[in-house]
């Protein structure tokens, strides 16, 4: 649970940094938000990985969620287009991340079971 909260923080700070980058094109002071956002995002992502979350899951969720949230917030904050094709893409991103997460859970268990089978047969515990 803690890892997922940290990952949520990493996503939100990365999105803040990305939105700050857009805002900085009009007001250079927003570059402070960019630097702080990305620094926090990477620090939090590192904490998630140290906490034991698999890199494929953490990075997949972080990257995909960031893309989807940035697209929606760019539409809301900067009046950038959000077309039906983009919305289908966001749905596909979410579906892909869910598949990676689900596959990681089942693959991890199967790999752990396979890793312990030969040791048990050889009498090694």
KAUR-V911703 format. One record per backbone hydrogen bond with DSSP energy under -1.0 kcal/mol. CO is the residue of the C=O (numbers start at 1). NH is the residue of the N-H. If there is no record, write none. Layout:
((CO/NH) (CO/NH))
This chain:
((1/5) (2/6) (3/7) (4/8) (5/9) (6/10) (7/11) (8/12) (9/13) (10/14) (11/15) (12/16) (13/17) (14/18) (15/19) (16/20) (17/21) (18/22) (19/23) (20/24) (22/25) (23/26) (23/27) (27/30) (28/31) (29/32) (30/34) (31/35) (32/36) (33/37) (34/38) (35/39) (36/40) (37/41) (38/42) (39/43) (40/44) (41/45) (42/46) (43/47) (44/48) (45/49) (46/50) (47/51) (48/53) (49/52) (54/58) (55/59) (56/60) (57/61) (58/62) (59/63) (60/64) (61/65) (62/66) (63/67) (64/68) (65/69) (66/70) (67/71) (68/72) (69/73) (70/74) (71/75) (72/76) (73/77) (74/78) (74/80) (83/87) (84/88) (85/89) (86/90) (87/91) (88/92) (89/93) (90/94) (91/95) (92/96) (93/97) (94/98) (95/99) (96/100) (97/101) (98/102) (99/103) (100/104) (101/105) (102/106) (103/107) (104/108) (105/109) (106/110) (107/111) (108/112) (109/113) (110/114) (111/115) (112/116) (113/117) (116/120) (117/121) (118/122) (119/124))
